[in-house]
């Protein structure tokens, strides 16, 4: 029988539409503006005293809030107004200090039953709502200074290996001064440095009564160090962002020493800020022996026991820069640990050092660069001052039982600390320390305006298409309009299911989809009109119209889909957002224009004798 779907096909269309409606439904529940407070140190729980401080701070500043939620070390306070987010963040930061990370957030309001079946709202891009923008600055001066310090230690070892006797090797500002007792020996060292360390510019100085060799890094080498630092930090930041699972992030260089990080659609902004901003590294050192000179060692506290200390040698065996992989696990007793893999150079140094240190203890130092914020009154105005403080604590001090190589393990950590340390090391160490110079959340004002304008553009385009289709194609136009609504619901549902990020260019893709979605129906309906004009019966005209227009529709949409795939492959963030929306729009419009409208036409006209079709023209 012409124009009749079997029962299974009708049920399939119905099931697809119901599922699309269910998975698009979470987008009807907008998130609440919120403030998220998380302990800066992993493993520290949120106490009732801290919660009371946050509540009183919000009340004192007349900021309305509700629905405060606490999960371990994180507290989430939902606010009544978007405009209160920034004042609330500033007030809480001043009250709690640097021991807590305060971040802007958007708290979801999706019903539990939808969450239980995996349905969630669309992830909105940074230009719409929900996301943070970080601008970080790389401390190039400190990085270059650390490299010069490493050179000083290397010169001491290399000159000793070459049997070149020197009195001292010291830092003199941003250069290295090597002191000799004999001019001939200095000349010998000068020749050695020129052969092995061409990156240094060499001068002599006899004014101090000794024979000194001054070494300055060339400008070309300093620039090379800076380029390496920014590239390594970019790689590390990208790895950390990937570990966070952020959709379509942006991590790129800005100027000579800054990095821009944009995280659209993140839910746990405080955790993101803590992971991204943590300038953490490891140092592996031997514990100082009882008879070791005091100037050759330093005393550090234990991370989990601040009152307990140990004296550690100043000489660093290797650092986290040599770590190639780090995975959290548990030892034979069920205690958390981190399995470490070093590169060839780090493994060789570790093996050489530990071979002669059996039964001695090796310390693993956790090196972290933290901001310290203070508030001062200057000329009657309160001024915020932030300085960067380097904090070194011992996370492990274990006896070396045998020679260590490229693989070993770190113990003595809490479970959460082990996971976070493994993440940081796996992502890669920062070549140079960085600090936040700007943080903002785009969404409460600009994002809302973009969404409003985007929705207006979609509704305007949709209204024009609906009116024209009804005027031109009558009943068939109404069917096409119903299919257009179904198309939008399916498009939103598909993007929600796969976690695609909707950006402003993505909204442009939706507007384009609205216009393109009826193209297939226009082709089909025009073909039906032609068949009617050629003397076909209404049922035959419908059948031939859908069958003969299918190949043309398929060719046109495949061509557009190929273009969308190419845009996604070679484009950047905004272009990818447009390409994703366009690709899904092509797939959903193919289904609704060919399968769904055919099902509705079959319900209205199929299986019965009809004399006339309400399709406009001379039908």
Secondary structure, DSSP 8 states (H G I E B T S, - for coil): -TT---HHHHHHHHHHHHHHHHHHHGGGS--EEEEEEEESSTT----HHHHHHHHHHHHHTT--EEEEEEETTEEEEEES-TTHHHHHHHHHHHHHGGGEEEEEEEE----HHHHHTT----EE-TTTSSEEEEEEEE-HHHHHHHHHHHHHHHHHHHHHHTT---SEEEEETTEEEEEES-HHHHHHHHHHHHHH-TTEEEEEE-TTSSEEEEEEE-HHHHHHHHHHHHHHHHHHHHHHHHHHT-TT-EEEEETTTEEEEEEET-S-HHHHHHHHH-EEEEEEEEB--TTS-GGGEEEEEBSS-TT-EEEEES---EEGGGEEEEEEEE-TTS-EEEEEEE-HHHHHHHHHHHHT-TTSEEEEEEEEEEEEEEEEEETTEEEEEEEEEEEEEEEEEEE--S---SEEEE-S--HHHHHHHHHHHHH---SS-EEEEEEEE-STTHHHHHHHHHHHHHHHHHHHHHHHHHHHHHHHHHHHHHHHHHHHHHHHHHHHHHT-EE-HHHHHHHHHHHHHHTHHHHHHHHHHHHHHHTT--HHHHHHHHHHHHHHHHHHHHHHHHHHHHHHHHH--HHHHHHHHHHHHHHHHHHIIIIIIHHHHHHHHHTTS--S---SSTT-
